[in-house]
Amino acid sequence: MTSIKIGSVDVKFLDAGKQNIPPLNQRTTELPPGHRKQLTYRPFTTTTIFDQDQALRLRDGTVIYADVFRPKTDEKVPAIVMWGPYGKTGTGMLNIHGMPLRAGIPETQLSGYEGFEG
């Protein structure tokens, strides 16, 4: 953290690159039907594989980390890709919990694993 003095006041600046981001925790978890992140959230309807903090290499060589949710099946299924600059799985600095009245969306309608841009 850097600071400058303006008159008699020390003004401190936070490093924008140092957000409150949890450390990577690469793991795979099987979430059964009925799984809820918290009691008030919507339950999963099918067995879901949750691959957390998976490294993805982009064409230019950049590595990003994503959370991957997929049904437990051997069948090919379409991918739904969500991307946003504010974190993943509710860990970003902007998420639905910071919106007034949760933007009108009750917890019972979402899994709690969603990313959200306000």
C-alpha positions in Angstrom: 0.0 0.0 0.0 1.4 3.4 -1.0 0.4 6.7 0.6 1.0 10.4 0.0 0.6 13.3 2.4 -1.8 16.0 1.5 -1.5 18.8 4.0 -1.7 17.0 7.3 -3.6 14.0 6.0 -2.0 10.7 4.9 -3.9 9.4 1.8 -3.4 5.6 1.4 -3.9 3.9 -2.0 -4.7 0.3 -2.3 -3.0 -1.7 -5.0 -5.9 -2.5 -7.4 -4.1 -5.7 -8.5 -4.2 -7.1 -4.9 -7.8 -7.9 -4.5 -9.2 -10.2 -1.8 -9.0 -13.3 -4.1 -8.8 -16.7 -2.4 -5.8 -18.9 -3.3 -6.2 -21.5 -6.0 -7.6 -24.8 -4.9 -7.5 -27.2 -7.8 -9.8 -30.1 -7.1 -12.7 -32.1 -8.5 -15.8 -32.7 -6.5 -18.9 -34.7 -7.3 -22.1 -32.9 -6.2 -25.1 -35.2 -5.8 -28.7 -34.4 -6.8 -30.1 -32.2 -4.1 -26.8 -30.6 -3.2 -27.0 -27.1 -1.9 -24.2 -24.7 -1.4 -26.2 -23.4 1.6 -29.6 -24.4 2.9 -31.3 -21.4 1.4 -30.0 -22.0 -2.2 -31.6 -23.9 -5.0 -30.6 -27.6 -5.0 -28.9 -29.3 -8.0 -31.2 -31.6 -10.0 -28.5 -34.0 -11.3 -25.2 -35.4 -10.3 -22.7 -32.6 -11.2 -18.9 -32.7 -11.5 -17.3 -29.5 -10.2 -13.8 -29.0 -11.4 -12.5 -26.0 -9.4 -9.7 -23.7 -10.4 -8.9 -25.5 -13.6 -6.0 -24.0 -15.7 -7.0 -23.1 -19.3 -4.4 -22.1 -21.8 -5.5 -19.5 -24.3 -4.2 -19.4 -27.9 -1.7 -16.6 -27.0 -0.3 -18.8 -24.1 -2.0 -16.9 -21.3 -3.3 -19.2 -18.6 -6.6 -18.4 -16.9 -8.4 -20.4 -14.2 -12.0 -21.4 -14.5 -14.5 -23.4 -12.5 -16.2 -26.1 -14.6 -19.5 -27.6 -13.8 -20.7 -30.5 -15.9 -23.2 -33.3 -15.6 -21.8 -36.7 -14.7 -22.4 -38.5 -18.0 -20.4 -40.1 -20.8 -22.7 -38.4 -23.4 -21.5 -35.2 -25.1 -23.2 -32.2 -23.8 -23.1 -28.5 -24.9 -20.9 -26.2 -23.0 -22.3 -23.0 -21.4 -19.4 -20.6 -20.9 -19.7 -17.7 -18.6 -17.0 -15.1 -18.5 -16.6 -11.9 -16.5 -13.8 -9.7 -15.2 -15.0 -9.7 -11.6 -14.1 -13.2 -10.4 -15.7 -16.6 -10.6 -18.1 -18.6 -8.5 -19.1 -15.6 -6.4 -15.5 -14.7 -5.4 -15.1 -11.4 -7.2 -15.3 -8.0 -5.8 -18.7 -7.5 -7.4 -21.3 -10.1 -6.8 -25.0 -10.4 -6.3 -24.7 -10.1 -2.5 -23.5 -6.6 -2.9 -26.5 -5.5 -5.0 -29.4 -3.8 -3.2 -32.0 -6.5 -2.4 -29.9 -9.0 -4.4 -31.2 -7.3 -7.5 -34.6 -8.8 -6.7 -33.4 -12.4 -7.2 -34.1 -14.6 -4.2 -31.4 -17.1 -3.1 -33.9 -20.0 -3.7 -33.6 -19.3 -7.5 -29.8 -19.7 -7.7 -27.3 -22.3 -6.8 -24.9 -20.0 -5.1 -22.1 -20.9 -7.5 -23.0 -18.3 -10.1 -20.9 -15.4 -11.2 -22.7 -12.1 -11.3 -22.0 -8.8 -12.9 -24.0 -5.9 -11.5 
